[in-house]
């Protein structure tokens, strides 16, 4: 089993063929079907790619990702392949083009092995809202893997692909990474093009990565980052790889996060141990205040559901999506197609978003939410006048059992530490931190200033050393 890009490339250098590497993953996928991580495996196109890349390798023209096997969350487009956002309304839809981030990986000779299960339209924190059944956590199949990118997280954790792509709207990469013991990265908003990512909430969505090492995450981001004329929100700032960073960093710890009553004892203890180790290694650790914790989840769900209501209006059985067969007239077409096509959680968020955008409540909810978001951004930006990087929990505890959380509000609170970076646009990373008494993993989260991903990766190496 190859767990990192370096392991794949070392094997190829030592004489293992790219086809053999691919077959190893295909065999593992077949052995782990019960996890329900893959919605579809692209055996035919993956084998064809492996043969072509092997030829390029012999000619000395292969790219940086030659032989690396990648899985895609089922909301990223790959030309000539199905993409459904794990929803019945897009069942059997075949993409006419590839997402920009996927194109950039293919240009470096990555092999796309399949599409990965997720919460429907990326709306969920446990991967239980997929129209195709829940993903099971590879550590213990009685537990959820987190969401919405649960399939992507489990595929990397279980060794079903080398690395995978997910999307992070409110923590959908970092939260499942925490619960599967993987490295999950949400870059700065605009760092990676969103072209070809099925939209949930456009001012929050960002393509992210799952890997088993920080170095792999850094390489993938370097390849995918950059301006894209097809996405007006993509940043034109160049992604420069820096080698010079301060030897000793200043880490900020948000006091209110650390003192949250719902924070599991084992998570707090592991965080404390890490902070003490950082101090012993000569780094500075200081507590900083962010008295807005109680606003994060409400503001996130007001704004993200409003954007979801708008974005998902196109899936109506007329413009896009499955059309109900038993209809008469336009009204029935809209109502029946959307009623049959969307699951309960997606419907709940569309209704909520429509409510907050309505004439009567627009100023009270949506407009006020945007003002609070600006306040959160300014307060977060001020952190980086004092510290290089902020440390916080990724999740309040480790994963819960399948079906254990039935109250939607309790489910939304699973994102309490991750929505911060989405509301403010900052880059953030999850690193494996420890294991709960139930044997399930949990992580630690680092957040840096906008477009400081290289500093974030540098800090991640330091923190990883402090955890061990």
N, C-alpha and C positions, 0 to 999 in steps of 0.2 A: 504494500500500500504506500502510495506517495502522498505525503501530507503537505509538502511545500513545493513551490516552483523550483527551488534549488535542488530538491530531491529528484524531481522529474528530469531536470536538465543534467544532473550528475549521472543518472541512469542512462540517458541517451548518449552522453559522452563516453560512457563505459561500454557502449555497444548495444544497449537495449533499443529495439526499434520503436518508433512512435506508435505503430499499430499495436505492439505488445503493451505499451503504456495504456492506450485506449481500451484494449480488451480487459486489462486488469480492473479498470473502473466499471466497464459494462458488466463484468462478472459480479462485482460488489453491489451494483445497483440491483441486479437480478436476485441476489441473496438478501437484499434488504427492502424488498417490495412492500413488506408489511408497514414500513415507516410512512408510506404514502407521500414521500418527498417529491417524486417526479410525477407530473401529469402526463408527460410524453417524453420518450427517449428517442433521440434522433440517430439511431444506429446507422442507417444507410448514409446520410449526409456526413456524419462524423467519421465513418470509415473512409469515405471518399476524400475528405479533408486530410486525414492522416496520411494517405498515400501521396497526395500532392505535396504536403509539407515535408515528407520524407525525401522526395525528389529535390526539393529546394535545399534541404539540409546537405545532400550530397553535392549540390552545385555551389554551396557556400552562400546562398542568398536568403536563408531562413531568417525570420524576424525574432524579436526578443522573447516571444511567447511560444516558440516552436515546441510542440508536444504538450503544452499546458492545456488541460481539459477544464472547460468552464461551463457552469450551469447558469441559466437565466431565470430570474423571477418571471412568473407568467403575466407580467404587465410591461415587458420590454419586447419590442418588435424585432423579429428576425425574418428577413425576406424569404418568402416561400414556405414559411412555417406557421402553424397555428399560434394564436395568442388570444387568451380569453379573460384575463384578469380574474381567473377562478370563478367566473360567473356564467350562469346559463344563458344570459342575454347575448353573450359573445361566443357561444358554443359553435365550433366549426369555422370560426372566422380565420382566414389566412392573411397574414400581413403582406402588403405589397412592397414594403421597404424595410430596411433595418434601422434601428436606433443609431444615432451618431456614436454613442459609446460602444455599441456592439461592432459597428464598422471599424472603429479604431483598434479594437482588440483583434478583429479578423485580419486587419492589415499587418499585424505583428504575428500572424500565424497561430492564433489561438484556435482550439477546436471546441465548438459549441456542442455539448452532449445532450442537451434537452431543456425543457421548460419545467420550472419548479412550482410546486403548489404554494398558495398564499391565501391570506384572508381575502374575501371577495372585494375587488376594487381597492385592495390594500387597506380595508377598513376593519381593524381588529387588533387585539393585543395578545392573542393566543393561538392563532391559526385554526380556530374552530368555526369560522364563518364561511370557509370555502364551500362552494357548491359541490365539490368533489370529495368532501370528507376531511376530517382534521389530519394534520401531520402529527406524528408521534415523536416524542423526544428520544433520541438514540441512547441517552444515558439510562432512561427508564421509560418504557412505553406507556406507563400509566399516567405520565405527566405531559403537559403541553410543552412545545418548544419555544413559545412566545410568538409574537406576530408584529407586523403582518407578514414579514419575510421568513416565516418558519421553515418552509421547504428549502430555501437557500441556506439557512443556518444549519439545518440537519444534514444537508448534502455534504457540507464541508466538514462538520463534526464527525460524521460517520465514514468519511473517506470515499464518498461517491463521486467526487470531482475534486480537482486540485483547489480551485477557488470558485466563488460564485458572485453574481450580482444580485442586489436587492434594491429596494427603494426605501427612503426614510422620510416620512412626512411628519411624524410626531415621536419617532423613536423606533421605527419599524426595522431598522438594521441593528441598532445598538441593544435594544431590549432582547430580541431573540439570541443575539450573540452572547449576552450575559447568561442566558439560560441554557446555552449549549457549549459553553467553554471555548468560544472562538473569538477572533479579533474582528470587530465590526466598525466600519468607518463611515461617518456621514461628513462629506466635505463641506466647505463653505458653499452657501447657496450661490449658484451661478458658476461654480468651478467646473462642473461637468454638464454638458448640454442635456436638456430634458427632451430634446427632439426624439420621438419614438418611444417615450415613456407614457403609458396611458395615464392621463391626469386624474388625480384625486383632488388635491388642493394646490393650485399652481404656484402660489407664493411660498409654499412650504416644501413641496416635493423636491427631493434630490436623490440622484442615483448613488448608491453606496456599495461597499464590498464586504465579503466575508472571506477570511483567510485564516490560516493557522500560524501566521507570523506577521510581525509589523513590517518587515522588509517586503513581503509580497504585497501588502496593502499599499506601500509607498510606490512600488513599481507600477501597479495597476492604475493608481491615480495619475502618475506621471504620463502614462500612455493615453488615458481617456480625457484628461483635462485640456482646456483650451477653448478659445472662441469658436463658435459655430454660427455661421450666417443663418442657419435654419432655426435658431433659438435666440430671440432678441434679449432674453434675460441671461444668456451666458456671458461670462466675464471675459474681457479682452486682456486682463492682466496675465502676463506670462507666468508659467509654472516653472520657477527656477529651483534646481536642486542645489541647496547650500550645504557646505561642509563645515562652516564655522559657526559654532554656537557657544554660548557661555558654558564653562565647565560646570559651574554650580548655578542651578536655576532657583527661581522664587516661585513656590507653589502656593496658590490660594485655596483655602478650604471654606466653602460657604457654610457659615455657622448654622443658619436655619435648616439646611439640608441635613447636616450632621446631627441636629437635635430633634429631628422629626420623630414624633412618638411611634409611628408605624414602622420605623426602620428596624429590621431584624437584628437581634443581638449579635449573631455571628457575622453579619455584614459590617456592623459598626466596629466590632473587635478587629476584623481583618483590615479595615480601613485604618484604624488606630495603629496597628502593627506596621503597616506600610508607611504611614507618616513618620513613625518613630525611626524606622530604618532610613528614610530619606534624610532626616535630621542627622543621624549618625554618619551618613555619607557626606555631610557638609552642605546639603541643600537647605534653603530657607523655607519654612512652612509657616504661613500666617493665616489667621482666620479673618474672613471678610464678610461683610453683611449684605444680604439681599432680601429685604423685608417684603418681597412680593410673591413668595412661594404659593400662597393661597389663590393668587390670580392666574397662575400659569395654565392649569388644566381648563378652567372655565373659559378663559380668553381663547385658548387653542381651539376648543370645540365650538365656540361661537363662530370664529373666523373660518376654520377649516370646513365646517359643515356648510357654511354659506358658499364657499368656493366649490364644494362638492355638488351642491344643488345646481349650480350653474354648469359645471363641467359635465355632469351626467345627464343633463337635459337632452343631449344629442342621441342618447341610447333610448329610442322610442318606438322601434319597429318600423319607422319610416325612413329616417336619415341613416341610422345605424342599428345594428342589433337584430336579434331574433324577433320575428313578427308572429304574434299569436294567430293560429290557423282558424280559430272559431270567432270571427269578428264580423260585424256589419257596420260600416261607416268609420269615419276618422276618429271619433271619440272612443269607440270601443277598441280601435286599433291601439291608440295610446294607452288606455287604461289597462287592457288585458295584457298587452305586450310587456309593460313595465311591472305589472302585478306578478305575472308568471316568471319574468326574467330576473328580477332582483330578489335577493334574500332579505330577511328581516332587519339585519343591521344596516344594510345599505339604505333600505327604505326609511329606517329611523333617522339616519343622518340627512337624507334628502329632505324629509319633512321638517327636521329641525332647522336646516339651512334655509329652506323656503320661508319658514316662520321669521327668522332673524332678519331676512332681507325684505320682509313685507313692509308696506308703507307705514303701518301703524307702529312697527317696532324697530325700524331701521336705525333711527338715531339712538334709541335706548340700548341696542345690542351691538349691531355691526359697527356703527360709527364710533361708539364708545370703545369697543374692542380694539379698533385700529389705534385709538389714542393711547390705550394702555400698552399696546404692542410697542409703540414708539418709546414710551417710558421705560419699558423693559430693555429695549435695545440700548438706550442711552446709559442706563444703570450698568448693563453688562459691559459696554465699551469702557466704562470708567475702571473696571477691574484691572485692565491691562496697563493702566498707569502705575499700578502697584506691584503686579505679579506677572510672570511669564505665562503661566498656565494654571487653570483651575481644576481641582480634583473634587469629585463628588461620587456618590453611589450611582450605578447605572439603573438598578432596580431596588425597591425597598426590601426584597427578599428573593429567594430562588423560585423556580417554577412551581406552579400549583397543579393539582391533578386535573385531568380532563373532566369537564363538566362541573368543577368545584365552584366557579364564579358565575353566578346566574344574573346578578344585578348589573345592568349596564354601567351604572355610575361607579361601582367597585372595579369593573373592568377598565374604565377610563382612567382610574387612579393608578393603574399599573404604569402609566406613562409620566408620572409626576416629575421624575428627574430627567427625562429625555426630551420633553417638549420644549424645554428652555432653549436648547440650541436651534430648534426649528423656528421658534418665534423670533429669535434674534439673528438667525442666519449664520451663526458661528460653526466652525468645524469641530467635530467631537469624535472620540474613539472609545470603544469598549475594549478592555483588556481582561482576560481571565484573572480572577482574584482569589477565590476560595471555593469551598464546598460546604453546603449546609449539612446538618445532622441527617437529613433524609437522603444524602448522597448526591444531591443535585448541585450543579455549579452556579456561581454568581460572579458578577464582574465589577470592575471599577471604571469610572468614566473620567476622561480628561477632555477639557475644552480650551481651545486657544483663540486668539484674536482672528478676525477675518483674514483669510488667505495666508494664514501662518501654519499650513499643514506640515511643512517640513520641521518646524519647531515642535509641532504636536508629535510627530514621529520620533524626534530626538528625545522629547520628554517621555514618550512611551517606552523607549529602551531603558531609560533611567528608572522608571517606575517598575517595569518588569523585573529589573535586577533587584529592586527593593522588596518585591513580593517574594522572591525566591529565598 
